[in-house]
Amino acid sequence: MAMGTRKDKEQQEELWVPHQALPKGASHPFYQRLNQLLDEGRFDEFVERRCQQFYAAKRGRPSLAPGVYFRLLLIGYFEGFDSERGIAWRAQDSLALRRFLRVGLEESPPDHSTISRTRRLIDVETHQEVFSWALRLLAEKGLLKGQTLGIDATTLEANAALRTIVRRDTGEGYQDFLKRLAQESGIATPTREQLARLDRKRERKGSNEDWEHPHDPDARITKMKDGRTHLAHKVEHAVDLQSGAVVAVNLAAADAGDTKTVAQTIAEAGEQIATVAGEPKSEGVNPEGPEEVVMDKGYHSNEVLAELAEWQVRTYCSEPDRGRRRWEGKADEQAAVYANRRRIRGERGKKLLRQRGEKVERSFAHLYETGGMRRVHLRRHSNILKRLLVHVAAFNLGLVMRQKWGRGTPRGQQGYRLNLFLALLRVLYSLWALNLASEGSEERFEPNFGSPERSSDLFFAAAQKAISATGS
């Protein structure tokens, strides 16, 4: 075989190419089934009705269809891209994603600026309705109960740098502020080492009451999960512990305490569950909202437990060791705390606390680690929440995909050929065992899974005997 060169492949392209001559890109089985799921639920018709108010009545410049826009955000979750530039690049590069978006080979996928402009065009409430649409689909498939919820929060790194923060009162930059302090202390021309030493000794140097970012005032100085100090946002999940579906997402300032945000998260979850329960096909969803809430010890406070008891919601909240407490004039708080303590010491309470750690942390891992949103590339809560709502809706759609086809992400399809091959080998082994049993043979095949080499040899031996025994 002669070696070809790149120079030999150069040729003048035809100016006009008939549509029938264009090659068809291979479609990814996961995205093909996801499109099938969206078409069954009339997703495009739903979002087009909701987004009609944001588009001009007469035809103007070419626009991005709402169905394509929301599919692009779904790709961000399933492919693990954190930025709109990355989503646009992946859609341009992949033939399978072109088929998912229904973009022909002669067309160009949307640019990142078009995605950004469409996001600014459509309001947060419409993104919230898309999230609710995914919840209704979960309820129709029997994957949403809404009776027992797990609550937890995590931090997302903001698209802002600490070195660019300014003082809230004067607008002075951080380095200029340190230089002024050094000059006031008697250092006329301070060096970087002297500024660092001065900053290290200063108290309350990272106070959110004194400092803010000029372009993202919603970001707050906080300590991340890995110990770094960074500007960040706080996101809180309410997860259905029976199915693992996320029923509510609350985005708040990173310095807001858990006890300050949990009430809003539970209220949003109750509203979502009540709305879904009102649909005709949503059987099994609790119409009265959540009856039980499971939380870690960061949410434990007298006010939170008493308020949830007033809402007739049972709490299973881990209690920190606070020593002996005084309850004079706090009869309601005492009753709520003691009832919660009694519940978490029971077997069911311990089981629910273990499930909370499993189901809620799993949603964080899928959405922010493999899903690519641990660091956000948008600023201000309204913009971040738009992306976050569709991101979580994609996670919930993955639960439906896993129920129907056994794979909830495109990566889950990677090993399906090997799994299918091993399943066929097991079938052949069963046929061979049945054949031996019908002949009254005493021979038995017991696979040794101690080593992969030995197991594969035995499987292949079983396959050969099964083929010879069945005559196929």
N, C-alpha and C positions, 0 to 999 in steps of 0.2 A: 504494500500500500504506500503510495507516494505521499509525502508530506505537503499539505497545503499551506499557503501563507496568507496573512491578513490582506496583503496587497491584491491577491487574486480575487478576494471577496468584494472589492470595491466595484461598484457599478452605479450607473445613473438610474435613479428611481423614476418610475413612471409618474407622469403628472396627474393622470386620472386613473383611479383604481375602482372597478365595480364592487358594489357592496358584497356580492356573492363570493368574490375572490378574497375577501378579508379573512384571515384565520380566526378561529374561535379559541379564546383562552380557556384553559381547564378550570372548572369551578371546584372550590374546596368543599368537601362534603359537609363540613360543619356550617359554613356560611350558606350553602344551598338549603340546608334544613332550617337554619335560622330565618332565611327569607320565606320559606314555606310557613313557618310559625307566625311571622309577622303578617303574611297575606291572609292566613286563616282568621286572624283577629282584626282584619281590615285596618291595619296600623296607618297606612298612607292616607286613607280617607279620613281617619280620626284626626291626624295632625294637620292635614290640609284645611279641615273645617276650623280648627282652633287657631291656625296661623293666618287665616285669610285676612284678618283685620290689619296685619302688619305689612301687607303688600299693596301696591298701587292698583287701582281699579283698571286702569288701562295698561297695556303692555309697554314697558319701558326698557331699561337695560336688562340683559339676561340675568335671571336670579337663580339662586340655589333653592331647589324644591325642599319643602320641610322634611319629607321622608328621607331624602338624601342627606340633609344636614344632621338629622338625629342618627342615621346609620353611621355617619362619620364619627360621631361621638361614641357610638357603640364599639366601633373599631378601636378607639382609644383604649377601652377597657380590655377587649379580647386580645389585642396585640401588645398591650403594655406600654403605650406611648403616653408621655406626660404632657406634651405640647401639641398645639394645633399644627405647627410646622412639621412635626414628626408624623402626625396623622395624614397630612396632605402628601408628604413624601411617600409614605407606605401605600396610599391609594394610587399614586402615580406609578409605583414600581410593580405592584402585584396584579396579575391578570385575574386571579381569583377574587380579589376585592373589587376589581372593576365589574365583574359579573354580579357581585353582591350589591353594588351601588347602581347596577344597570347603566354603566357608562361604556359605550362602544369603543372599539380600538381606534376609530377615527376621531373620537372626542378626547378632550383633555379633562381630567378630574379637577374638582375645585381647588383653587389655590388657598393657601392658609389665610390670606387677607379676606377672601370671600367667606371662609368659615367664621372668621372673627367678626366681620361685618354682620353676618346673619345672626350670630350670637347676641350682638348688641341690639339687633332689631327686635328679637323675640324676648318677651319679658320673663321674669322668674316664674310667674304663675303658670305659664304654658309649659315650662319645663317640669313644674310640679304636677301638672296633669298627665304628662308622659310617664312620670314615676307612678302615679295612681293607676294609669292604664296597665302597667306591668304588674301591679299588685292585683288588679282585677283578673288578669290572666292567671296569676298564681292561684287565686281563689277558685276559678273555674276548673283548674286541674287538681284541686284538693290539696294544695300545698300551703295553705294559709289558714290558721286557726285563730290567732289573735287573742288567746286566753292568757298565756304566760309569756312575758317579755323579759329579755335580758338587756341591761343598760350598761354601757361603758363608753369611754371617750379616749381619743388619742390626739396627737398633735401633727399638723402638716407644716412643713417648712415653707415659709413665705417667699415670694419673689422679691426680696428686698435684702440689702446688706446692712449689717450693724454699723459699718464705718460711715454710712451716709445719714444716720439719724441726726435730728436737730432738736433743739430745746423747744418745748411747747410755748414758752412765754416770749422768748426773744428770737427764735429761728436760728440761733447760733449753732454751727456745726460742732461735732464732738472734738475734733483736733483743735479747732480755734478756741473752744472752751478750756481745754487742758492747757494750751499755751497761755491763756489769760490767767489761769490759776497759778501757773509757774511764775509768770512775771510778777504777780501780786505777792508771791512768797519770796521774791528776791532773786530769781533766776532770769537774767535778761534775755539770753539766747539758749533756751533749753534744748537738749539733745533728745533723741528718741528714747534712749535708756532712761533719762531723767523723767520724761513724760510718762513712760510705762511705770516707773517706780512711784510717781505721784498718783497715778490712776489706781495702782494696786492698793494703796493705803486709804483711798477715799471711800467713805461709806455711802451706801445707796446710789452707787454709780450706774446701776442699770434699772432705775425706777421708771415704770411706765407712766407715772404721774408727771415726770419731768421731760421725758423724751418720746418722740414719735418719728415715723418715717414720712418724709414730705410727700411721697407719691402713693403710699399705701398706709393711710392712717389707721386702717383696721388691724394691721399687724401689730403684735405685741412681743416684747422681749420675754423669752421664757426658756427653760431648760428642756431640751429634747430628750427622747427616750435613750439615746446613746450617750447622754451626759453633756453634749455641746450646748452652748447658749446661742440662741438664734432668734430672729424674728419669725413668728409662727402664728398659726391659727389653730383653733380647737374644733374638732368635729365629734359629735356624739351620736351613737347608733342605738336604736331600739330594735332588737332582733327577736323574732318569733322562735322560741326555743324548741317548738315541735317540728319545725321545718328548716330553720336556719335562715329564713327570709328576713331582709331588712325592711321594716315597716315604717321607719321614720328616720330622718337625718336632720340634725340640728348643727348649724355652723355658728360658732360664737368666738369671742375674743379669747386668746390663749391664756390670759391671766384670770379668766372668769372661773370661779370655783365650781366643782361638780354639784354642790348643793344649790347653787344659784341657777343652773341650767337644766337640771333634771326634770323640773316641773313642766317646762315648755316642751321638752322632748316627749314626755309621757302624754301631754295634751295633744301634740301633733299625731302621735301614734294612735291615740283613741279616736281622733277625727278621721284618720285614714281608714282605720278598721271599720268604723261605723259607716263610712261612705261606701266601702267595698261590700259590707254586709247587706246594704240596701239593693244591690244588683240582683236580678232574678236568678242567675246561675251560680251565685256565690253561696252554696250550701255548706254548712259546717263552720262558717265564720261567726264568731261571737258578736252579736249586734250591739251589745252593751259596752264593747271595748275591753281593754285588758282587765283581768281580775287579779293577776299576780305579777309582781315585778321583782326581779332578782338583780342585786347590785353588789358591788364590792364595798369595802369599808370607807372608801373616799366619799361615798354618798351618805354615810351615817350621820344624822343630826336629829335633834329633837324636833325641829320645825318640819323637816322633810317627812319623817315618819308620821308625825301628827297630821300633816296635810294629806298624805296618801291614805291614812286611816279615815279621814273625813270624806275622801273620795270613794271609800269602800273598796280600796285596792289593798290586797294583802302584800306585805313586803317580806322579802328574804334578803336582808342586807347584812353582810359581815360586820361585826361590831368590834371596833378597836378597844384596846385595854385602856380605859380611862380611870380605873380605880373606883373607890367608893364615891357615889354621887349623892347630891342633895336634891330633893324633889318638892320642897316647900312651894306651894302655889302653882305646881306644874302637874296636875293630876292627869290631864289628857296626854301630855308628852310622856309621862311615866307609863301609862297604860300602853301606848303605842310602842315604846322601847321594849317593855317586858314581853309584849305579845310577839314582837319580831325576834327577840332573843329565844323565846320558847320554840318558835318555828324553825330557826336555823339550827337548833340542836337536835331536831328530829331527823329521821332517816331521809324523808322526802326533801327536807331543806338542804341537807348535805348533797343529795343527788342533783338538785336544781343549781346549787352553787358550782358544782363540777361542770354541769352542762353550760352554764353561763360562760365559764372560762373557755370552753371548747367552741361554742357556736359564735360568740361575739368576736373572739380573737381570730377565728377563721375568716370572718368577714373582713377584718382589718388586713389580714395577710393577703387575701385575694384582691382587695380593692387598692391598697396602698403600696404593697410590696411588688407582687407580680403584676398588678394592675397599673402601676406606674404613677400614682398620684401622691406619693409620700412628699414630694416637693411640687408645689403648684407653680404654674407659669402665668397665672392671672393675678390681678390685683383687685382689691375691694371685694367684700363678701357677696355682693349681688352677682358679680361675674363668676366667682369661684363656686357659688351655690348652683348656678346653672349647669356647669360642667359636672359637679358632684352628683346632682340628682339623676342625670342620665347615666352616669358611671354606675351608680347603685342600681338603677333600673336594669342595666346590662347584667349585673351580678344576679339579680332576681330572675332574669330570663335564662341565665345559665342553669338555674335550678330546674326550670321547666325542660330545658334541653337534656339535662342529665336524667330526668325522669322518663322522657320519651325515647331517647336514643342512647342513653348510657354515657354520654360525654357532655360535659358542661363548658368546655373551653376548646379552642382549636388545637391547643397543645395535647389535649387528651386523645386526639385522633392519631397522634404520631405512632403509637404502638399497637394500633388496632389490628394490623396484619399479623403481628406476632401472636397476639391474643387469639385471633381467629385460627391460626395454625395450631396452636396448643389445644384449642377447643376441639378441632377436628381430630387431633391425635387422641384426645380423651374419648371421643365418640368411637373411634376405631378400636381403642382398647376395650370399651364396653361391649362392642360387637364381638370381639375376639373372646372375651370372658363368657358371654352368653353362648357362643358356639361351643366352647369347651364344656360349659355346664350341660348343654343339650347332649353332648357325646358321652357324658359321664366321666370325663377325665378328672384326675386328681391334681393336675398341674395348676399351679397358682402363680400369678404375677403380682409381686409386691414391689412397687417402685421405691428405690432408696433415694430420698431427697437430701442425703448428707452432702453430696457434692454435685455441682452442675453437670460435670462431665459424665458421671455415672447415671444421673437422671436422664440426660439426653440420650445416652446409649440405650437405656431401657425403653424410653419412649419410642425410639426408632425401631427397636426390636419388636415392640408391641405393634407398631404400625405395619411392619412387614408381615408379621403373623396374621394380623387382622385382614390384610389385603389377600394373602394366600388362602385364608380360611373362608373368606366371603367370595373369592373368585373374581374380585374386581381389580 
